[in-house]
Amino acid sequence: HNLSRLSEMTGIVLETEYVDILAEMNAFHIEGRYPESLATPPTKEEALSYITRAEKVYQWLMNQL
């Protein structure tokens, strides 16, 4: 799923920072579904950064409910 598109469909106005995080994470979803387009995987440090930022978006979204 396109995370950016799904966020638009919710009607919740996301802060620019969160929109950017979701857009970055979309790249990994596409690569997961289409392995032939797989780019260089993130380093461990980059992966941990994505996890931390995804958690931040998740916590913010949960506080909107």
N, C-alpha and C positions, 0 to 999 in steps of 0.2 A: 504494500500500500504506500501511497505517496503521503508521507507524514505532513508535509506542508498543506497539501490539499485537504486532508482530513481535519487539520486544525482550522482551516477556513470554513469547513462545513459545520463546525460546532457553533459558530457565531461568537465564540469567545475571542476577544481581541488580545492577541499575544504581544508581549513586548518584543521589540526588534531583536534583542539578544536571543530570545527563545525561538523566534522564527529562523534565525541563522543556524542555531543548533540543530533544529529539525531538518533544515535543508542539507546540512552537512551529513547528517545521519542517513538521509535518503540514498546517498551514494552506496552505502553498505548494503542496503536492502536490494538495490538493483543488482549489485554484484552477487548477492546471495541467490537471486533468482536466475541470473544469467551469468554463469561462471566464466563464459568465454570473454566477458568484459571485465574480468577481475583485474584490478590494479594491484599495486604493491600493498600488502596488508599493513595495517598500522603497527607501529612498534608497541611494546608492552606499555610504555609511558603514554603514548597517544591513546591506546585503548582505555587505559585507566582514566585519562582525561575525558574521553567520550562518556564513559560510565558516570563519572562525577557530574558532568554537565547534563546528562539525560536524567539523572536523579533530581537535579535542580529544577528542570522543566516539570517533571512528574510531581514534585512537591508543590510547585506553584499551581499546577492544574488542579490538584486535589484541594487546595485551599480556595479554589474558585467555586467549588460545589457547595 
